[in-house]
């Protein structure tokens, strides 16, 4: 067996959106009434998972959808500030050339995702499941696996946050952690990802990976 379905997170995995996220975070905090962050503390905060970060800034769960909507709107207005990581485009094309089905499961808006990808790359993605809560990815992962008609063992979710790893596990598929995203790889390793990618170009090696057994939820 080999991986036939590659499911990608978007922000921090395919798109280098962290600098933009930092540039608008305090603006969103002011708008929705939670605490600003000290940009000098960003490296420490990157080790926080989503729940810890929400607690740190005093963001209640009920406000999260409102804050997320503001981020999506600001990204829509400033789309030119967010770009794909170097070599992502080449890697995605190589995966398609090697008969790997590509899908995206992201809490960002689909129009934002498509805009950053551009028309040609967007056409390579067979399924988009976007716009859900950051805590709602598990159901969307299951949905794309079912639609792709592949065994869970032939599907791989690639992401950069602890929530991505947790969602993949709950969906019963393997998780691959990237080294270049929001969360440091040292933190992601605590969740024992089945695979790691040290550079975006390495995503092209997915067809050569040996799938590993994962615990079913």
PyMOL commands that set and color helices and strands:
alter all, ss='L'
color gray80, all
select helices_A, chain A and resi 18-32+39-45+50-57+61-77+79-81+88-97+110-122+137-148+152-154+162-171+185-191+200-208
alter helices_A, ss='H'
color red, helices_A
select strands_A, chain A and resi 5-8+101-106+125-130+155-159+174-178+195-197
alter strands_A, ss='S'
color yellow, strands_A
deselect
rebuild
show_as cartoon
